[in-house]
């Protein structure tokens, strides 16, 4: 992969601060081990609380392909692929699994959040399964602007983790799974609530999930792909690529993009 030289992005207004929106898991919060413990417990009908209780082959498979998952109910598909003997899970195969009956996955998703709530009863242990990404550490700085979170995670978990990770005072709003697991619907609701027209106001969104960004393309957002999150590190991104969130406190908002070297 080849990176283009840095260059400033053009905004509609040089005097107004852009509206900042960030994904949560994979951009701000490293939660992969908590998600593995919860999803494994639900899929295999176990009741585990520690990572070392997950068999190593399953753990390795989950860590390798977690980036395919957007809403929590799709974690079931990763384990389903593993149990089906799919050694190399591609986007095409994952999408084919997604086209199967949704009802089973929705049931899995309900049980996923029920087990998460159970784990959360030991709050300090649960919080300890999460860390703030080093690439997002700047959100704690005074210079970092207030921002909104757009996530498929549940709102209560985001509130607790934002407090624990030290940036809850920076949150303007949280649009979570209770609004929708479809981020285009989240943004439509956000725009309506805030009276924002993205064609007239600069709105930045950073997400590690390229599929999410594709679905939002055309809504008038400035879209950034978080290269450190849950994504295929070899996949070429058609979006502006952020190596960290430090550019948010740079008034020029510079970015790097990826270019196919073929």
Secondary structure as the mmCIF struct_conf table of DSSP 4:
data_model
#
loop_
_struct_conf.conf_type_id
_struct_conf.id
_struct_conf.beg_label_comp_id
_struct_conf.beg_label_asym_id
_struct_conf.beg_label_seq_id
_struct_conf.end_label_comp_id
_struct_conf.end_label_asym_id
_struct_conf.end_label_seq_id
STRN STRN1 UNK A 2 UNK A 3
HELX_LH_PP_P HELX_LH_PP_P1 UNK A 4 UNK A 6
STRN STRN2 UNK A 7 UNK A 8
HELX_LH_PP_P HELX_LH_PP_P2 UNK A 9 UNK A 10
BEND BEND1 UNK A 12 UNK A 12
BEND BEND2 UNK A 14 UNK A 16
HELX_LH_PP_P HELX_LH_PP_P3 UNK A 17 UNK A 18
STRN STRN3 UNK A 19 UNK A 22
BEND BEND3 UNK A 24 UNK A 24
STRN STRN4 UNK A 25 UNK A 25
TURN_TY1_P TURN_TY1_P1 UNK A 26 UNK A 28
STRN STRN5 UNK A 29 UNK A 30
HELX_RH_AL_P HELX_RH_AL_P1 UNK A 32 UNK A 43
TURN_TY1_P TURN_TY1_P2 UNK A 44 UNK A 45
BEND BEND4 UNK A 50 UNK A 50
HELX_RH_3T_P HELX_RH_3T_P1 UNK A 51 UNK A 53
BEND BEND5 UNK A 54 UNK A 54
HELX_RH_AL_P HELX_RH_AL_P2 UNK A 56 UNK A 65
HELX_RH_3T_P HELX_RH_3T_P2 UNK A 66 UNK A 68
BEND BEND6 UNK A 71 UNK A 71
HELX_RH_3T_P HELX_RH_3T_P3 UNK A 72 UNK A 74
HELX_RH_AL_P HELX_RH_AL_P3 UNK A 75 UNK A 83
TURN_TY1_P TURN_TY1_P3 UNK A 84 UNK A 85
BEND BEND7 UNK A 87 UNK A 88
HELX_RH_AL_P HELX_RH_AL_P4 UNK A 91 UNK A 98
TURN_TY1_P TURN_TY1_P4 UNK A 99 UNK A 99
BEND BEND8 UNK A 100 UNK A 100
HELX_RH_AL_P HELX_RH_AL_P5 UNK A 102 UNK A 119
TURN_TY1_P TURN_TY1_P5 UNK A 120 UNK A 121
BEND BEND9 UNK A 122 UNK A 122
HELX_RH_AL_P HELX_RH_AL_P6 UNK A 123 UNK A 127
TURN_TY1_P TURN_TY1_P6 UNK A 128 UNK A 129
STRN STRN6 UNK A 131 UNK A 132
HELX_RH_3T_P HELX_RH_3T_P4 UNK A 134 UNK A 140
BEND BEND10 UNK A 141 UNK A 141
TURN_TY1_P TURN_TY1_P7 UNK A 142 UNK A 143
BEND BEND11 UNK A 144 UNK A 144
HELX_LH_PP_P HELX_LH_PP_P4 UNK A 145 UNK A 146
STRN STRN7 UNK A 147 UNK A 150
BEND BEND12 UNK A 152 UNK A 153
HELX_RH_AL_P HELX_RH_AL_P7 UNK A 155 UNK A 165
TURN_TY1_P TURN_TY1_P8 UNK A 166 UNK A 166
HELX_RH_3T_P HELX_RH_3T_P5 UNK A 168 UNK A 170
STRN STRN8 UNK A 171 UNK A 175
TURN_TY1_P TURN_TY1_P9 UNK A 177 UNK A 179
BEND BEND13 UNK A 181 UNK A 181
HELX_RH_AL_P HELX_RH_AL_P8 UNK A 183 UNK A 194
TURN_TY1_P TURN_TY1_P10 UNK A 195 UNK A 195
TURN_TY1_P TURN_TY1_P11 UNK A 198 UNK A 200
BEND BEND14 UNK A 201 UNK A 201
STRN STRN9 UNK A 203 UNK A 207
BEND BEND15 UNK A 208 UNK A 208
HELX_RH_AL_P HELX_RH_AL_P9 UNK A 210 UNK A 216
TURN_TY1_P TURN_TY1_P12 UNK A 217 UNK A 218
BEND BEND16 UNK A 219 UNK A 220
STRN STRN10 UNK A 222 UNK A 226
TURN_TY1_P TURN_TY1_P13 UNK A 227 UNK A 228
BEND BEND17 UNK A 229 UNK A 231
TURN_TY1_P TURN_TY1_P14 UNK A 233 UNK A 234
BEND BEND18 UNK A 235 UNK A 235
BEND BEND19 UNK A 238 UNK A 239
STRN STRN11 UNK A 240 UNK A 242
BEND BEND20 UNK A 243 UNK A 245
HELX_RH_3T_P HELX_RH_3T_P6 UNK A 246 UNK A 249
BEND BEND21 UNK A 250 UNK A 250
TURN_TY1_P TURN_TY1_P15 UNK A 251 UNK A 252
STRN STRN12 UNK A 254 UNK A 259
#
